[in-house]
Amino acid sequence: MKLIGIVFLVLCLWGCKQEKELRLLQLNIWQEGVMVKNGYEALADELARADADFVMLSEVRNYKGTRFCDRIVASLKERGKTYYSFYSYDSGLLSKYPIVDSAVIFPENGDHGSIYKLTADWEGKRVCVYTAHLDYRNCAYYRVRGYDGSTWDKMEPDTVVASLLADNVASQRDDAIRLFIADAAKETAQGHLVFIGGDFNEPSHLDWTEATKDSADHRGVVIPWTVSTLLTEAGYKDAYREIYPDPVKNPGYTYPADSKDTEVSRLTWTPDADERERIDFIYYYPQKGLSLLQANIFGPRGSIRNSMRMQENTEDTFIEPLGVWPTDHKGVLVRLSY
């Protein structure tokens, strides 16, 4: 009987798939953390603490004549973490695994953002990770709150959905996402795992709903924001909203974050508006065998609301910083298994 048990165990271990955990982090680093005193070192500390398998970064600038990704890889190595990366601008990608391919999907062009891609092998599986920092002009959600979405000058609040979407579509965010969807379709067709994360500079249609139309200065408006709609129609899942489907209990605001080491006036573009939004995302394509385990807001519970520091009184889950927070955004940390 004992021998039969041993044989059964061996057969199970041989035939049963052992699931592995995959961790992804998305974070807008606010121009490499240089906007906050000691921000770059704090950024390296927080990235090392997150210990993600893949990191998607927004607002890479390659300051000081050096490549940011090279510098942060060296800083992480000093902290005992080995990562790989490649040249990028405006967006950046880090991988714990050697990169087998990289590509520019939407090239950086003035204010219009960028999308980059890396491909790596993880636990015998091909993984494609895309990072996006989308166009930061024509941000129509500011118009609802009485600020122009390109100049941030004050204006009368605009609550006409057709007008808002027309202004929103004037940006190149939709163009960029369509290019991602087309490229990623080739990868998902081969069964590869696909993820995209970034600061989309646009809210989600999952957050501007009937349930939320009277909260956070939404002014009674329900808006089918286009980037999130395009991704959803293409089959992609918003990791945070999959775990927390109720936008009232879990608004998941990522911007503007309160960095207590920075003046409030530097943390908000629109001082008289309640501009709290979830504009930082991780989406995944639901391939067979891929399971979403958890999603957390990575950053302080504090936000800026009408130029005032406040603590979010929600059911959102936070991985709060240990010290200086290096950016005016909060990130998203996601755990999956395969």
C-alpha positions in Angstrom: 0.0 0.0 0.0 2.9 2.4 0.8 4.5 1.6 -2.5 1.2 2.3 -4.3 1.0 5.7 -2.6 4.6 6.6 -3.6 3.9 5.6 -7.2 0.7 7.7 -7.2 2.6 10.7 -5.9 5.3 10.4 -8.4 2.8 10.1 -11.3 0.9 13.1 -10.0 4.1 15.2 -9.7 5.1 14.1 -13.2 1.7 14.7 -14.8 0.2 17.6 -12.9 1.1 21.1 -13.8 2.8 23.1 -11.1 1.4 26.6 -11.2 3.9 29.5 -11.0 3.2 33.0 -9.8 3.8 36.0 -12.0 4.0 39.6 -10.6 3.6 42.7 -12.7 4.0 46.3 -11.7 2.9 49.5 -13.5 4.1 52.9 -12.3 4.3 56.4 -13.6 7.6 57.6 -12.2 7.0 61.4 -12.8 10.0 62.1 -14.9 12.3 59.5 -13.2 11.5 60.6 -9.7 13.5 63.8 -10.0 10.5 66.0 -9.2 10.7 64.8 -5.5 13.7 65.3 -3.3 15.6 62.0 -3.1 13.0 60.6 -5.5 15.2 58.6 -7.7 16.7 56.6 -4.8 13.2 56.2 -3.3 12.0 54.9 -6.7 14.8 52.3 -6.8 14.0 51.3 -3.3 10.3 50.8 -4.1 10.9 48.9 -7.3 13.3 46.6 -5.4 10.6 46.1 -2.7 7.9 45.3 -5.3 10.1 42.6 -6.7 7.9 42.3 -9.8 8.8 39.9 -12.7 8.0 42.6 -15.2 7.8 46.4 -14.6 6.0 48.9 -16.9 7.1 52.5 -16.4 5.7 55.8 -17.6 7.5 59.2 -17.9 10.9 57.9 -18.7 13.0 60.9 -19.9 16.6 59.7 -20.2 17.9 62.8 -18.3 21.5 63.7 -17.8 22.5 62.2 -21.1 22.0 58.7 -19.8 19.5 56.0 -20.5 17.1 55.7 -17.5 16.5 52.0 -17.9 20.3 51.3 -17.8 20.6 53.5 -14.7 17.7 51.9 -12.8 18.9 48.4 -13.7 22.3 49.3 -12.2 20.6 50.8 -9.1 18.5 47.7 -8.7 21.5 45.5 -9.0 23.1 47.4 -6.1 19.9 46.4 -4.1 20.3 42.7 -5.0 17.8 42.6 -7.9 18.8 41.6 -11.4 16.7 43.0 -14.3 17.1 43.4 -18.0 15.9 46.2 -20.2 16.4 48.0 -23.5 16.5 51.6 -24.8 13.2 53.4 -24.6 11.9 56.9 -24.2 8.7 58.2 -22.5 7.9 54.6 -21.5 10.2 51.9 -20.1 10.2 48.1 -19.4 12.1 46.0 -17.0 12.2 42.2 -17.0 13.7 39.7 -14.6 14.2 37.4 -17.6 16.5 37.9 -20.6 14.7 39.8 -23.4 14.4 37.8 -26.6 12.8 40.6 -28.6 11.8 44.2 -28.3 9.8 46.6 -30.5 8.4 50.1 -30.8 4.7 49.8 -31.3 3.7 53.5 -31.1 6.8 55.8 -31.4 7.1 58.8 -29.1 6.0 61.9 -30.9 5.8 65.1 -29.0 2.9 65.0 -26.5 1.3 61.9 -28.1 2.9 59.2 -25.9 4.4 55.9 -26.8 4.0 52.1 -26.5 6.9 49.7 -26.3 7.0 46.0 -26.2 9.4 43.3 -24.8 9.2 39.6 -25.2 10.8 37.1 -22.8 10.5 33.5 -21.8 9.1 32.9 -18.4 8.8 29.4 -16.9 8.8 27.9 -20.5 6.1 30.3 -21.7 6.5 33.2 -24.1 5.4 36.5 -22.5 4.8 39.8 -24.3 4.7 42.9 -22.1 3.7 46.3 -23.4 4.1 49.6 -21.7 2.1 52.7 -22.6 2.2 56.4 -21.7 -0.6 57.8 -23.8 -1.2 61.3 -25.2 -1.6 63.8 -22.3 -3.5 66.4 -24.3 -7.3 66.5 -24.9 -7.9 65.0 -21.5 -11.7 65.5 -21.6 -12.3 64.4 -18.0 -10.8 67.7 -16.9 -13.4 69.5 -19.0 -16.2 68.0 -16.9 -14.6 69.7 -13.9 -14.2 73.1 -15.5 -10.7 73.0 -16.8 -9.5 72.8 -20.4 -7.9 69.4 -21.0 -5.0 70.7 -23.0 -4.1 74.1 -21.4 -5.6 73.5 -18.0 -7.1 77.0 -18.1 -10.5 77.4 -16.4 -13.6 77.0 -18.4 -17.3 76.3 -17.9 -17.9 72.6 -17.1 -18.7 70.6 -20.1 -21.2 67.7 -19.4 -22.2 67.0 -23.0 -21.0 63.4 -23.7 -20.7 63.9 -27.5 -18.7 67.0 -27.0 -16.4 65.3 -24.4 -15.8 62.3 -26.6 -15.1 64.5 -29.7 -12.4 66.2 -27.7 -11.2 62.9 -26.3 -10.9 61.3 -29.7 -8.8 64.3 -30.9 -5.9 62.8 -29.0 -3.9 59.9 -30.4 -4.7 57.6 -27.5 -7.1 55.5 -29.6 -4.7 55.3 -32.4 -2.0 54.0 -30.1 -4.2 51.4 -28.5 -5.4 50.1 -31.9 -1.8 49.5 -32.9 -1.3 47.6 -29.7 -4.4 45.5 -30.3 -3.3 44.6 -33.8 0.2 43.7 -32.8 -0.9 41.7 -29.7 -3.4 39.8 -31.7 -0.5 38.0 -33.4 0.9 37.0 -30.0 -2.4 35.8 -28.5 -3.1 33.8 -31.6 0.1 31.8 -30.8 -1.0 31.3 -27.2 1.5 33.8 -25.8 0.7 35.7 -22.6 0.0 39.3 -23.3 -0.1 42.2 -20.8 -0.3 46.0 -21.3 0.1 48.6 -18.5 0.7 52.3 -18.3 -0.6 55.7 -17.6 -3.4 56.0 -20.1 -4.1 59.7 -19.3 -7.8 58.7 -19.6 -10.3 57.2 -17.2 -12.1 53.9 -17.7 -15.7 53.4 -18.8 -15.9 50.9 -16.0 -15.5 53.8 -13.5 -17.8 56.5 -15.1 -21.0 54.6 -14.6 -24.6 55.2 -13.4 -23.3 54.2 -9.9 -20.6 56.8 -9.9 -22.1 59.6 -11.8 -22.6 61.8 -8.7 -19.2 61.1 -7.2 -15.7 62.7 -7.6 -17.1 65.6 -9.6 -18.5 63.4 -12.4 -21.4 65.9 -12.4 -24.0 63.3 -13.3 -22.3 62.2 -16.5 -21.8 58.6 -17.7 -19.0 58.4 -20.3 -18.0 55.4 -22.4 -14.3 56.3 -22.4 -12.7 55.0 -25.5 -9.4 53.4 -24.7 -10.9 51.1 -22.0 -13.8 50.3 -24.3 -11.5 49.3 -27.2 -9.5 47.1 -24.9 -12.6 45.5 -23.5 -14.1 44.9 -26.9 -10.8 43.2 -27.9 -11.1 40.8 -25.0 -8.7 42.3 -22.5 -9.4 42.4 -18.8 -8.7 45.3 -16.5 -6.9 43.5 -13.7 -7.9 45.8 -10.8 -11.5 46.0 -11.9 -11.7 42.2 -12.3 -10.7 41.8 -8.6 -12.7 44.8 -7.4 -15.7 45.2 -9.8 -17.5 47.9 -7.7 -16.2 51.4 -8.6 -18.0 52.9 -5.6 -16.4 50.8 -2.9 -13.1 50.5 -4.8 -12.6 53.5 -7.0 -8.8 52.7 -7.1 -7.7 56.3 -7.7 -4.1 56.4 -8.9 -3.9 60.2 -9.6 -3.0 62.6 -8.1 -1.2 60.8 -5.4 -0.1 62.7 -2.3 3.7 62.7 -1.9 4.1 64.2 1.6 7.6 65.3 0.7 6.3 67.6 -2.1 4.3 70.8 -2.2 0.6 70.3 -2.9 0.8 72.9 -5.7 3.1 70.7 -7.6 0.9 67.7 -7.4 -2.2 69.0 -9.2 -2.9 70.6 -12.5 -6.3 71.8 -11.5 -6.3 73.3 -8.0 -10.1 73.9 -7.8 -11.2 70.5 -9.1 -11.7 67.1 -7.5 -9.6 65.4 -10.2 -9.1 62.0 -8.5 -9.1 59.3 -11.2 -7.9 55.9 -12.0 -5.7 56.4 -15.1 -3.0 53.9 -14.4 -3.8 50.3 -15.5 -2.7 46.8 -16.1 -4.7 44.8 -18.7 -4.2 41.1 -19.5 -5.6 38.7 -22.2 -7.3 35.8 -20.5 -5.3 32.9 -22.0 -6.2 29.3 -20.9 -4.4 28.5 -17.7 -3.8 32.1 -16.6 -5.5 33.0 -13.3 -5.7 36.4 -11.7 -4.8 36.2 -8.0 -4.7 39.8 -6.6 -4.3 43.4 -7.6 -3.2 46.3 -5.3 -2.7 50.0 -5.5 1.0 50.5 -5.1 1.5 53.8 -3.4 0.2 56.0 -0.6 -3.4 56.0 0.6 -3.2 59.8 0.5 -4.6 61.7 -2.5 -5.0 65.4 -3.5 -8.6 66.6 -3.6 -9.3 70.3 -4.4 -5.7 71.1 -3.4 -6.1 69.4 0.0 -4.3 66.4 1.3 -6.7 63.6 2.2 -6.8 59.9 3.0 -8.9 57.7 0.8 -11.7 56.2 2.9 -12.5 53.3 0.6 -12.2 49.5 0.4 -9.2 49.7 -1.9 -6.1 47.8 -0.9 -2.8 49.6 -0.8 0.8 48.6 -0.7 2.0 51.8 1.0 5.6 53.2 0.7 8.1 52.8 3.4 9.5 56.3 3.1 9.6 59.0 0.4 7.1 58.5 -2.4 8.8 59.5 -5.6 5.9 60.4 -7.9 2.5 62.1 -8.2 0.9 58.8 -9.4 0.1 55.5 -7.6 0.9 52.3 -9.5 -0.8 48.9 -9.8 0.8 45.6 -8.6 -0.8 42.5 -10.0 -0.3 38.8 -9.1 -1.3 36.0 -11.5 -0.6 32.3 -11.7 -0.1 30.0 -14.7 
